[in-house]
Amino acid sequence: MADEKIFDTVVIGAGPNGLAAAVTLARAGRRVLVREANHTIGGGTRSGEITLPGFLHDLCSAVHPLAASSPFFRDVPLAAHGLEFIHPTVCLAHPFDDGTAALLQRSIGETAATLGRDGESYRNLMEPLAADWNDLLEGVLSPFSFPRHPFKLARFGLKAIRSAQSFVSGYFTDYRARALFAGCAAHSFLPLENTMTAAFGLMLGVSGHAVGWPVVRGGSQQIADALAAYLRSLGGKIQTNARVDSLDELASARLVMCDITPRQLLRIAGERLPANYRRQLQRYRYGMGAFKVDYALDGAIPWTAKECALAGTVHLGGTFEEIAASERAAWRGEQSERPFVLLAQQSLFDAARAPEGKHTVWAYCHVPHGSTFDMAERIENQIERFAPGFRERILALSVTTPADLERRNANLIGGDINGGVQDIWQAFARPVFRFGTPYATPVENLYLCSSSTPPGGGVHGMCGYNAARTALRQVQ
């Protein structure tokens, strides 16, 4: 291992947030060491051959609208270190049982044209939000504090801080627009009756028009690899197989950044944390889990709605009511018979993912926290529902349970890939309520920088970036 005494800053965890914090601090002149418990870096941005040789699968995250939008990613020269986004022809397809599909496209007008009688309402909703995208994003991806663009953010908040169910009742009457919005809102891992879910639906919908929903050439691992290469060019160092079991191991560091969740912080910090802060962390809530299946296919998915073959992402759930029932069931600890399935088909647009003529498919659904129920057949049934003949093209598959996700990445507690519930309380009090400085802990020079801090889950690096900027202001 490297001599840690030559580093003044240690980052625990080499996921995108940990690497973002490390890069931000290294750019400011800090001598940074990253310690990663696993044998590979990446956290939620890992890729590997888990079905057959030559078939490259994303192990967690797969589609990256927030990375394409992120102020942090836009400010670092990752393209020079091998990162390339690929934009599918269509961002998102949402097929229906009648053989048609609603499409989220870069063009608001072309999207509206697939939404029946709600097309004009959709256009009127999305055009001003897309025009304000950069200003809105700055506010949404920042910690809870007074925003630079308060009126724009307030106008957005009046639409967004409500439930997806209430939102679609107010804006849409056609099943196509209602279902398209439901699929985006369900990325929240919350029941669609929850107050925060409209915000997720709007943010992901607008991001499709503003920046697209890209995939990464060569797999999501390339995000972590590019960040690591840039960090090393700044003098930073990364150690793998370097688990931290106690802060006592890092006694020589002037600054410690933790890309971990509250549960791990409690484990490694122990009695150093004040009793009241420990109690608050112990009350932190983790959310629904993910159950994932990766497929190696002998050909592309035979969609009934042919437009689905143009999309990088496909949402499989039918109507708003079906999607809402699926998410409600998982939240209540039940297994949905017809789960809402989020599917990515990266190999249609990235030849590096599979041998010529073959394809990969990435699919998951939401399940109760820590669920042990096997959802593979139900996921497959949902794909077959909209693509009869899918089963005949399966060469191999790999199932990833919530427990498997947590074994691969200790931050994914119970299969929760968002670092904790993102309801209206934990969206702002994340991991505890500390106005403007949620990243600093009561322990001097110890900071959290994971998705358990604002702005929460997603590959955007902003938790690490915001935490590092806070530390640079506070630690001399």
N, C-alpha and C positions, 0 to 999 in steps of 0.2 A: 504493500500500500504506500501511497505518497506520504511524505512527511507533512502532516497537517499543520505544523507550526508555521509553514511558509504561507498559509492561507489565512486571511483575516475573516473570511465569510464561508460558512458551510451551508449548503442547501440539501435538505433531506428529501430525496425523491426526484427522479428524472422523467416525470410526466411533462406534458406541455406547459403546465403552470410552473413547475419547479425550474424547467429550463428557461422559461420566460423571465422568471425572477433572476436566475443566474446571469443571463445575457444582459439584463437591465443593469445589474450591479457591476458586472465586468465592464460595461461601457462607461460606467462612472468611475472606473479606476480601481475597483475592489479586486482583491485576489481571491478568486472563487473556486471552491471545491464542491462538486456535487457527489453525494453518496446515494447510490441506488441499490436496493435490496436484491433485485432480480439480476439475472445474468445478462439481460438486455435492457436498454433504455426504452422509454416511450410511454409508459403508463397506458392510457387509453388509446394511444396511437401506435400500436404494434401490428405487424403483419407476419404471416408465416404460412408454410405449406402444411395444412392440417388435414387434408383429405387425401390427395394423390400428389405424387411428384409433378412439379410444373404448374400446379394450381395454387395461386397466391391469394390468400384470404386475409381480410382485415379482422383482427381478433376482437376489436371493440368498435371504435368509431370508424365510419366509412365515408360519409358525405359531409361536406364542410362549408356550409353557408356562413357560419360565424367566423371561421378562419379567414375566409375571403373578405369579410367585413372588418375584421378586428383592427383597431388603430395600432396595436402592437405589431401584428404581422405585417401591416403595410409599412411600418417604420424600420424593419430589419431586412437586410439583403439576402433573403433566403433563396431566391432564384439563383443567385451566384453560387449557392451551395447545393444545388441540385433539386430544389423544390419546384414542381410544375403542377399547376391546377389544370384539369381537363373539364370543360363545360359540356355536359350532354346537350343534345338538341332541345330536349324538354327537361325542365327541372324536376317536375313531379307529375306522375299520372295517378289518377284515382278511378279505377274501373268499376263498372256496375254490372248487375246481372243481365241487363238487356243488351250487353255487348258494346255499350258506349263508354266513354271515359271523360272526366273533367281533367283539364291540363293546367298546371301552373307553369307559365312560360315567362321568359324575360319581358316580353311585350305584355303590358296590361291589357291592351286591346285584344290581342290574340287569346289571352286567358279568358277575358270576358265573353268571347265568342263561344266558348265551350260551356257556359254557365246558364244557358237558356234565358228565361225572363229576368234573371238576376244580374245579367251582364252589365247593365247600365249602373245599377246600384254598386256593383263591385268596382267598376271604373271610378265612380265618384268617391268611393271610400279610399281606394289605393293610390290614386294619383297624387293627392297632397302629401300623403305619408311617404311615398317614394321620393318626392321632391325634397322632403325634410330628413331623409334617411341618415345622413352623416351627423346632423345635429342631434337627432333622436338617439342614435347609437351611442354617442358620447355620453348622454345622460343615463341611458339604460345600463351601459357597461361600466359605470363608475360607482364607487361606494355611495351610500346614502348620505347626501349632503346637498347644499343649495346648488342647483344646476346652472350652467352658463346660459342655457336657452329655456328659461322657465315657462314661457308662454307656449312654445312649441311642445314641450314635454307635458304641460298641463292638458293641452288639447289631445295629445295622444293618450294620456292617462284616463281622461273621461271616457274614451272608447275602450281602453284596454283593461282597466281594473274592474273587471266584472267576469262573470262566468261565460264560457263558450256557449252554453245553452241560452243564456239571456241575450248574448250578442247576436246569434243567428236568428233568434226570434225577432230582433229589432231590425235586422238588415236584409235577410234573405227569406224567400218563400219557396224556391225551387230546391229539390233534393240534391241537385248537383253542387251548388254553391255551399249548401249546408254541410254536405259530406266532405268536400274539399277542405273547408275550414276546420271541421272536426278532426281530421287527420293531422293537420298542423298543430292544433291545440293539444292533441293527445301526446305530443312530444314532452309535455310537462310532467308525465307520470302522475297525473292527478285526475280525479273524476271530473267530467266536463261540467258538473254543477259547481265546481270550486271557483272562487272569485278570481283567481289568478290566471285561469286557463285561456281567456280571450287574449291576454297579453302575449302568450306563446304563439297562438294562432296568427296574430297580427305580425309579430316580429318575423316569424318564419315565412309568412306570405310575402311581406314587403321585401325581405331579403332576396327572395327569388327574383323580383323585378329589379332590385338595385344592383345585386352582385351575382346572382345565380346560386345554384346548389352544386358546386363542383366536387369532383373526386380527385384524388392525387395520383399522378402517373407513378406506377410502381408500388402502390400501396401507401396506406396512411403512415407506415413506419418512416416514410421519407420526410414527414414533418419533423419528427424527433431527430432524425439523422441530420437534417439541415440545421436545426437549432444547435445540435451538439457540435457540428463542424464550425459554425459561426462562433460559438462559445470558445472553442479551442483556439480559433484565430485571434481571440481577444486575450488569450493567456489562461483561460479557465481549464479546469481538469475535471474529468468524470471518473469515478470508481464504481464498477458494478460488483455484484456479490458483496456489498458493503452495507449490510443492514445496521441500523442504529437502534440499540436496545435501551440506551439511557443517554440523557443529556450530559452525563458525566464523561462520556467518551469524547465530547466536543469542548472540553474545558478551555482549550487554547483559542477558540474562535471568538472574535469580538461580536459577531453577528451570526445568528442562526435563523434560517428560513425553512419552514416546514410545509412541504407539499404532501400533507397527510390530513386525515379527518380528525375530529375531536376525540374519537375513541383511541386512536394511536397516540395523540398528544398526551392524553391522560396516562397512557402506559409509559411513555418515555420520560415525561416531565415529573410525574409522581408528586411528591410533597412540595416541590418547588412552587407549584401553583397554589394561590390562596384558596382556602376552603370554599368561599362563595363562588369563585370562578369555576372550580372543579364541579360544584353542584350544577351550575349552568351548563357546562359541557356535558355532564351526565344526562341532562334533560334533552339534549339535541336529538332530533328525530331523523331516522333514516327511512327512505321511502320504498316504493314497490321495486321489485327486481326485474331483471331481464332474463328471458330464456331464448337462447340463440341457436340457430341451425345454419351451418354453411354447407353448400352443395357444390360438387363438381358435376357438370352436365355434359352430355354428348351433343349439345346443340343449344341454341337460344331458347328461352321460355316461349312456348306457343300461345301467346296471349290471344284471347278472343277479340279484345279491343286492340287493333293493330297499333294504335298510337302509343301503347305502353312500351313498345320496342324502341321508342325514341327517347325514353326517360331513363335517367340515372337512378331515380328513386320511384318506387311504386308503393302506394298505400292500399292495403287490402282489408276492407272492413265493411263495404257496402254503405249503408245509410248512416246519417248522423245518429239515429237511435241505436243502431247496432254497435257503433263505435262507443257510444256513451255507456251502453250496457256492459261491454267488455271491460272498459276502464273502471267502472263502478264495482264490478265483480272482483277484479284484482285488488282494488283498494280495500274491499271488505274481507279479503282473505279467501276468496273463492276462485275456482278455475273456470274461465269462460269456455263454453263449448265452441264458440266461433270467435276466437281472439282477433283483435286488431293487430295486423301484421305489418311491420315496416320492412320493406325489401329493397335491396340495392343490387344492381346488375352492372357492376363496374367494368366487367370484361367486354361489354358491348362497345366501350369507348376507349379501353386501355388494353392493347394487345399483350402487354407484359403480364396480365393476370392469369392467362391460361394458354395451353397449346393451341395451335391453329385449328379453328373449327370447333373448339370446345369452349366452355364458359364456366364462370363462377357465379354463385348467388349467395348473398348475405341476407339473412332474415331473422327477425326476432319479434317477440311479443312481450307484453308486460304481464307479470305474475305477482302473486303476493310476496312480500319481503321474505327472503330465505326459502322460498318454495322448493320442495323436492319432487313435485309432480312433473311427469314427463309430458311436455306439450308438443313434442316433435310431430306426432301424427296430426294434431289439430292445426299446426302451422301448415303442414303439407296439404291438408284438406282445403284450407283457405286459398293456397296457391292454385291447386287443381280446380277450385271453383271458378276462377277467372282465367285459367289456362289449362283446359282439358288436354291430357296427354303429357303433362309435366312429369308425372311419375316415371314414365317410360324413358325419360332422358337422364335420369339420375344415375351417375356412375359410382358415386360415393358421397357420404355425408359425414359431418362432424357435429355432435351435439355439445353445447356449452350450457350448463345449468348455472343458477345463481351462485352455488357453492364453487363451481369451476371458475367463474369470473373473480370471486374473492380470492381464490388460491393464486390466480395469475397476477392479481393486483389487489393488495391489501386495502386500498382505498374503496373498493367496490363492496361495501358492507352489505351482506345479504343480497348481492346482485344489483344494488342501487348504483347506477352509473352516473348519477347527478351529484354525488357527494352529500346527499341529504334531501329531505323534502323541501320543495320550493313553493310552498303555499305563501299566502300574503304575509304571515309572520316571519317565516324563515327566509323569505326573499330579502327582507330588510334586517332582521336580527340574525345574522349569519356569521359566525356560529353563535354569537351573543349580541345583544344590542349595544353598540358603542358608536355614537354618531361621528361619522367622518373617519374613524380609525378602527374599523373592525378587525384589521390584520394584526395589530399589536396585542400581545398578551400582557398580563400584569408582571411577567418576568422580564427584567431588563434585557433588551436586545434579542428577544425571542418573538418571532412572527409566524403566523399562519399564512400560507399563500396557496392553498388548495381550492378546489371547487366547493368546499364547505365555507368559503368566504364569498363576498360579492364579486362578480355578478352571478356566480353559481356555475352549473354544469355547462358543458359544451367545449369544443376545441377552439378557444380564442386567445388563450394565454393571458387574459386580462386580470385574473385573480393574482397570478404571479407578478405581472407588470405593476398593478396597483399597489400590491404589498411591498414590492421593492422600492417604489417611489416613496411610499410612506416611510420605510426604513431609512432611505437616504436623507430624508428631511430630519429624522429624529436621532440618528446615530452618527456621531462625528468620528 
